[in-house]
C-alpha cells in the first residue's frame, strides 16, 4: 500500500507553520519580544521547508527541519515565558 505524502506536507505547512507558529509570532509582537519573534519566524520557515522536503521525498531532511522548527518554537516560548 503506497502512502500519499502530499497530504502530510500540506498538513504540516498549514497547521504547524501557519496556525501554531503564527500565533507564537503574534504573541511575540504583542509582548514586544523581538528575539521570540525571530525564533518563531525561523520555526515557521523551517516548517514551511519541511513540507517541500516531503514533496521531494527527503525523509531525513524532513526530520531535521521539523526538529529545527520544534527547537525554535520552544526557544520562542521560553523567551516569552521569562
Secondary structure, 3 states (H helix, E strand, C coil): CCCCHHHHHHHHHHHHHHHHHHHHHHHHHHHCCHHHHHHHHHHHHHHHHHHHHHHCCCHHHHHHHHHHHHHHHHHHHHHHHC
